[in-house]
Amino acid sequence: MTTSGTHHHHVHAPNRFIHEVEATCERRGLRLTPLRRRVLELIAADERPVKAYDLLDRLRQETGKSAPPTIYRALDFLLEHGFIHKLESINSYTGCHHPSERHSPPFFICKQCGHATEFCNSEVAELVLRHAHELGFAAQEQTLEVHGICARCRRG
């Protein structure tokens, strides 16, 4: 479950992430095809959000072929099941730190280095949904992305 009220730092651990997604697929009866797995591996290996066409280029280098619809179908599957997040403002994808849970975390995106940090705090998403409900608004999706300069870049 996402942390309530506190923030915790996530260590970049692609193999652990892939194994958690595989286990979640098995529990949910989902099929992680070789292409879906490879797209997931490419996203997991990158410490920064990655664009669909960058994934396409990498797959073409490996296999000599790949079409945009193929990549987008894999991305759609991974998004639908909460294994990755799409950062709308930069049109990029990043792995989810809690792929076995459904959640919509806010992200802090550095304008200098491009690193995106998932803020694991369920209170933020709950506050937005509660306020939407109070307004009579039927929220279907939410994306909160804060752009600025990360601590590492600020230290320079």
C-alpha positions in Angstrom: 0.0 0.0 0.0 1.2 3.5 -0.7 2.5 5.5 2.2 0.2 7.8 3.9 1.6 11.1 5.1 5.3 10.3 4.6 7.6 10.1 1.7 10.1 7.4 1.2 12.9 7.1 -1.3 12.9 4.4 -3.9 16.1 2.6 -5.0 16.4 1.9 -8.7 16.2 -1.9 -8.8 15.1 -3.1 -12.3 15.3 -6.8 -11.6 13.2 -6.6 -8.4 10.7 -4.5 -10.3 10.4 -7.1 -13.2 10.0 -9.9 -10.7 7.3 -8.1 -8.9 5.4 -7.5 -12.1 5.8 -11.1 -13.1 4.4 -12.3 -9.8 1.5 -9.8 -10.0 0.7 -11.0 -13.6 0.7 -14.6 -12.3 -1.6 -13.7 -9.4 -4.0 -11.8 -11.6 -4.0 -14.4 -14.5 -2.4 -11.9 -16.9 -0.1 -12.8 -19.8 3.2 -11.0 -19.8 4.2 -11.7 -23.4 7.9 -11.6 -24.4 7.3 -8.2 -26.1 5.5 -6.7 -23.1 8.2 -8.0 -20.8 11.0 -6.5 -23.0 9.2 -3.1 -23.1 8.9 -3.3 -19.3 12.6 -4.2 -19.0 13.6 -1.3 -21.2 11.5 1.1 -19.1 12.9 -0.4 -15.9 16.5 -0.2 -17.0 16.2 3.5 -17.6 16.5 5.8 -14.5 14.6 8.5 -16.4 11.2 8.4 -18.1 11.4 7.1 -21.6 9.4 8.1 -24.7 7.6 5.5 -26.8 9.7 6.2 -29.9 12.9 5.7 -27.9 11.6 2.3 -26.9 10.7 1.6 -30.6 14.3 2.6 -31.7 15.8 0.3 -29.0 13.6 -2.7 -30.1 14.5 -2.1 -33.7 18.2 -2.2 -32.8 17.6 -5.5 -31.1 15.2 -7.2 -33.5 15.6 -5.3 -36.7 11.8 -4.7 -36.7 9.1 -3.2 -34.6 6.1 -1.1 -35.5 4.6 1.8 -33.4 1.2 0.0 -32.9 3.1 -3.0 -31.4 4.9 -0.8 -28.8 1.7 1.1 -28.0 -0.2 -2.1 -27.4 2.5 -3.2 -25.0 2.5 0.2 -23.2 -1.4 0.1 -23.0 -1.3 -3.3 -21.3 1.4 -2.2 -18.8 -0.5 1.1 -18.1 -3.9 -0.6 -17.8 -2.6 -3.0 -15.2 -0.7 -0.3 -13.2 2.8 -1.6 -14.0 4.0 1.7 -15.4 2.9 5.4 -15.3 2.6 7.8 -18.2 3.9 11.3 -17.5 1.5 13.3 -19.6 3.4 16.6 -19.6 6.5 15.1 -21.1 4.8 12.2 -23.0 7.0 9.6 -21.4 6.7 6.4 -19.4 8.3 5.3 -16.1 8.1 2.1 -14.0 5.7 2.1 -11.0 7.3 1.7 -7.6 4.3 -0.3 -6.4 3.2 -2.4 -9.5 1.0 -4.7 -7.5 -1.2 -1.7 -6.3 -3.6 0.6 -8.2 -2.7 4.2 -7.5 -2.2 7.6 -9.1 0.8 9.2 -7.4 2.0 12.7 -8.0 5.4 13.1 -9.7 8.2 15.6 -9.3 10.0 16.0 -12.7 13.3 17.8 -12.9 13.6 20.2 -15.8 17.4 19.9 -15.9 18.2 16.2 -15.7 14.7 14.8 -16.6 14.5 12.5 -13.6 11.0 11.8 -12.3 10.3 10.9 -8.7 7.1 9.2 -7.7 5.7 10.7 -4.5 4.1 7.8 -2.6 1.6 9.5 -0.5 -2.0 8.3 -0.9 -3.4 11.4 1.0 -2.7 13.6 -2.0 -4.7 11.5 -4.5 -7.4 11.0 -1.9 -7.7 14.8 -1.2 -8.1 15.5 -5.0 -10.8 12.7 -5.3 -12.6 13.9 -2.2 -12.7 17.5 -3.4 -13.9 16.3 -6.9 -16.7 14.4 -5.2 -17.7 17.4 -3.1 -18.0 19.4 -6.3 -20.1 16.7 -7.9 -17.3 16.0 -10.4 -17.0 12.3 -11.5 -13.2 12.0 -11.7 -12.0 9.3 -14.1 -8.3 9.9 -14.1 -5.9 12.2 -12.4 -2.4 13.3 -13.2 -0.3 15.5 -10.9 3.1 16.4 -12.2 5.2 19.1 -10.6 8.1 20.5 -12.6 11.2 22.1 -11.1 14.8 21.4 -10.2 15.8 18.3 -8.2 18.1 18.4 -5.2 20.9 16.8 -7.0 20.8 19.4 -9.9 20.4 22.3 -7.4 23.6 21.1 -5.6 25.2 21.2 -9.0 
